Amino acid sequence: MKFLYMSKGDKALVIFIHAIIIILTVVFLYPLLYVLSASFSEPRAVGGGQLILLPIEPSLRGYAYVYQYREVWTGYANTLFYAIIGTFCNLAVTLPCAYAFSRSDMRGRNVMMLFFIFTMYFSGGLIPSYLNMRDFGLLNSRAAIVIAGLLSVYNLIIARTFFSNTIPDGLQEAAKIDGCSDFRLFFSIIIPLSKALIMVLTIYYAVSHWNSYFREMIYLQDRDKFPLQLFLREILIQSKMAETAISSGESYSAEEMLALMRQADTANMLKYCFIVISTLPMLVIYPFLQRFFEKGVMIGSVKG
């Protein structure tokens, strides 16, 4: 009803804003709906460009293949392990470190913070990191995946800013006067007041672990330790290789050509099913953490 009493300029602005929102919604949702429809559609129809939005010749054949692919469940279990244990270790390191840097009575904190920030722009590189893992005996171990990305300096800065701007110094001084130790102050007062920060960091770290594959590809050799994303990468490579072989112009026998076509169709079908399966947990969990994430967006903003 308020819209009816608005001026023409305000009505035009409201219509424009809603139009932009609708366009952005379509732009963001269409790829998700396309992948979901492609996972239920006939692979040749998808490869031929016939799929626009709704599934073509829908079936569960792709998901049946995925269910029979035992390594999928191995990858799922490993990905859950890396996401849960890795995120817990990330928080266990990031939160105390950020809180220490936020304390005004910590000597040399600005100089020490520069060493952390330096690593955001200059790193040792892949080969020195690999040699370090080898010398520590961590190659081909799950510990290497957790330790290699233990601390994100970007998230450290976010947490430090939150503690500096949100936790008043008077609260900490009052706790000290009451005889509260630093450890009790951190775990009994600071952590309960930092739920929004913890949820935001949990989302950042968990999504990073869930989507990670390059670090695992470098440090792991046993397929029993591979995350789901590495198996998805294999499917994508097989699909690309089959399509390249078919379009290369080389001569093949009828049997070889049919085998390549079946390989390409199966790989394409599994590709979309893998994408749906790998992204589904994050899509399910995010709505429950959204309210904390909205609060965390204002972390570091100017307080008036």
C-alpha positions, -999 to 999 in steps of 0.1 A, spaced: 0 0 0 29 24 7 38 21 -30 6 38 -41 14 69 -20 49 73 -33 60 100 -57 67 91 -93 104 94 -87 103 70 -57 81 45 -76 105 45 -105 134 39 -81 116 10 -64 107 -6 -97 143 -2 -109 157 -18 -77 133 -47 -79 141 -52 -116 178 -54 -107 171 -79 -79 151 -101 -102 178 -100 -129 205 -108 -104 184 -137 -90 180 -152 -124 217 -148 -132 227 -165 -100 200 -192 -99 201 -203 -136 235 -220 -135 225 -240 -104 192 -250 -120 210 -259 -152 234 -282 -135 206 -298 -115 186 -304 -146 216 -317 -165 223 -343 -138 189 -358 -145 189 -354 -183 202 -375 -212 239 -368 -217 236 -365 -255 208 -339 -252 230 -319 -228 260 -322 -250 240 -312 -281 228 -280 -264 191 -290 -262 189 -284 -225 177 -249 -215 162 -253 -181 140 -284 -176 155 -319 -177 153 -338 -210 144 -375 -208 148 -373 -170 163 -404 -153 183 -413 -122 209 -432 -142 237 -408 -134 231 -410 -97 229 -448 -99 264 -448 -114 276 -424 -87 261 -447 -60 280 -477 -75 312 -456 -76 327 -466 -43 355 -440 -44 328 -413 -42 319 -423 -7 356 -425 2 361 -390 -11 330 -378 7 343 -392 40 377 -376 35 362 -343 25 341 -343 57 372 -351 77 392 -323 62 363 -298 65 354 -306 101 388 -313 116 405 -287 95 380 -260 104 383 -268 141 421 -265 139 418 -233 119 396 -217 146 418 -231 174 448 -212 159 431 -181 144 410 -169 174 437 -169 201 462 -154 177 438 -126 167 428 -119 202 465 -116 213 471 -91 184 440 -71 195 453 -65 230 467 -30 234 491 -42 261 508 -67 238 543 -54 231 555 -54 195 521 -65 181 522 -42 151 557 -53 141 547 -90 145 515 -84 125 537 -71 96 553 -105 94 519 -121 90 508 -96 64 540 -101 45 530 -137 38 498 -125 20 519 -110 -7 551 -131 -8 551 -169 -1 579 -194 -1 564 -211 -32 552 -246 -40 586 -263 -41 599 -251 -7 565 -260 8 567 -295 -6 602 -299 7 591 -288 41 563 -314 42 587 -340 30 613 -332 56 587 -332 84 575 -366 72 540 -353 64 537 -363 27 508 -385 19 492 -379 53 460 -362 63 479 -340 87 496 -323 58 463 -311 44 452 -297 78 486 -281 87 493 -266 52 464 -242 55 462 -238 92 460 -200 93 445 -176 69 460 -141 74 429 -126 59 407 -143 85 432 -133 111 427 -97 102 390 -100 103 391 -116 138 416 -90 151 394 -62 138 363 -78 155 380 -81 189 394 -46 187 361 -29 178 336 -51 196 351 -62 229 355 -31 252 387 -27 271 367 -19 302 352 -54 302 386 -69 301 399 -46 328 369 -55 351 376 -92 346 412 -87 355 403 -68 387 380 -97 397 410 -120 394 402 -135 360 432 -151 343 440 -145 306 428 -181 297 396 -178 316 390 -143 302 394 -157 267 373 -188 270 346 -176 295 340 -140 282 356 -134 248 345 -166 230 308 -164 241 307 -128 229 321 -137 195 295 -161 181 290 -141 150 327 -140 143 331 -177 149 303 -185 125 317 -163 98 352 -178 101 336 -213 102 319 -206 69 351 -192 53 373 -221 64 348 -249 58 340 -238 23 378 -234 16 384 -270 28 353 -283 10 364 -269 -24 401 -275 -20 418 -300 -44 452 -285 -55 469 -290 -21 456 -325 -18 468 -333 -54 503 -322 -45 507 -338 -11 486 -370 -14 493 -402 -33 469 -428 -18 435 -427 -33 420 -437 0 429 -402 13 417 -382 -17 388 -357 -12 357 -357 -33 370 -328 -54 399 -348 -67 376 -375 -80 355 -348 -96 386 -335 -113 393 -370 -127 358 -371 -142 362 -337 -158 396 -347 -173 381 -380 -187 352 -361 -202 375 -335 -218 399 -362 -231 371 -382 -247 356 -351 -264 390 -340 -276 397 -375 -291 363 -375 -309 369 -340 -324 406 -345 -332 399 -357 -367 418 -389 -363 404 -421 -378 388 -447 -355 371 -479 -360 333 -481 -353 339 -499 -320 365 -474 -309 343 -444 -319 313 -459 -300 335 -465 -270 347 -429 -270 311 -416 -274 300 -438 -245 329 -426 -224 322 -390 -231 284 -394 -224 290 -412 -191 317 -387 -180 294 -358 -188 265 -374 -169 287 -382 -139 302 -347 -140 269 -329 -133 259 -355 -107 292 -350 -90 288 -312 -89 253 -315 -74 265 -340 -48 296 -320 -39 278 -286 -35 246 -299 -18 260 -300 18 271 -263 16 238 -252 2 219 -270 30 241 -257 58 244 -221 47 207 -210 54 212 -221 91 243 -199 94 231 -170 73 219 -149 103 254 -151 118 269 -143 85 248 -112 81 261 -100 115 296 -108 105 294 -87 74 296 -56 96 328 -68 113 354 -40 110 329 -13 102 332 21 117 314 23 151 297 56 159 
